[in-house]
Amino acid sequence: MDHSDADLADLVERARAGSPDAFAGVYERLAGPVAGYLRSRGVREVEDATSEVFLAVFTGLARFEGDGERFRAWVFTIAHRRSVDSWRRAGRAPVTEPLDDAPPVLVPSAEDAALDVLGDDRVRALLDLLSPDQRDVLLLRVVADLSLEQVAAVLGKREGAVKALQHRALERLRRHLGGKGVSP
């Protein structure tokens, strides 16, 4: 467990003990990446969906057991399920939307800065080259910063399948970019 996972574990324990400041710290730490993940999955009402994720986290916190790393995976499992729920409610498949039309992210995050630098249209076009499974794997690995094992748990797949999806996705992006390096 790295230092940030230890800090997250401490925040989670204090939030479970009823500390509003600790829950606010959990929210501040993960709201930006959750919103970025939901936006990248084509969720139209990102702010609402992010709120739904953290409401589920708050109500389920007493039942959660594990460290900071497991907590992060649990939060993104909830986010993944909320994105699927949003497609079902809308009666549509996920669509990568232009990020310019997305509501503002609640907490500035590294992925937002990266998307601004690369250009929204370019990122959307690159994501559209991938299968939905490949896109999910890369988003969870890069935006959510989850391990292969955690991504497998979120998606309900074997770790080897996640590794293969990541490899194929990166290879496809490398070929498209003319052999320039792409890594998770």
C-alpha positions, 0 to 999 in steps of 0.5 A, a space after each residue: 500500500 502506498 502513502 496515498 492509500 494509507 491516507 485514504 484508509 485513515 480517512 475511511 476509518 475516521 469517516 466510518 467513525 462519524 467524522 464529517 471532515 473525514 467523509 469530506 476528505 474522501 469526497 475531495 480525494 475521489 470526486 474528481 476521478 469519479 466524475 472523470 470516469 463517469 464523463 468518459 463513460 458517456 454519462 450525461 449528468 455527471 454531477 448528478 451521477 457523482 452525487 449518487 455514487 457518493 450517496 451510495 458510498 456514504 450509506 454503505 460505508 458502515 458495511 465496507 471492510 478493507 484498506 484504502 486500495 480496496 476502498 478505491 476499487 469499491 468506489 469505482 465499482 459503484 461508479 461503474 454500476 451507476 454508469 450502466 444504470 444511467 444508460 439503462 434509464 436513458 435506453 441507450 448505449 454509452 456514447 463518448 460525448 464532447 467534454 466541452 458540453 459536460 458540466 464542470 467537474 466538482 474537484 479539479 483533477 489530473 485527468 481533466 488537465 490532461 484532457 485539456 492539453 490533448 484536446 477533447 476531440 482527439 481524446 474522444 476520437 482515440 477512445 472511440 477506436 477501442 471496444 467498450 471493454 478496452 475503453 473501460 479497462 483503460 479508463 479504470 487503469 488511467 483515470 481511476 488509477 486502479 490495479 489490474 486486480 481491482 479493474 477485474 473486480 470492478 468489471 467482473 472479469 478475470 485478471 488475465 482478461 483485463 491484462 489482455 484487453 489493456 494490451 490490445 487497447 494500447 496496441 491499437 492506440 500505438 498502431 493508430 498513433 504511428 508507433 509512438 509510445 502509449 502506456 497506462 
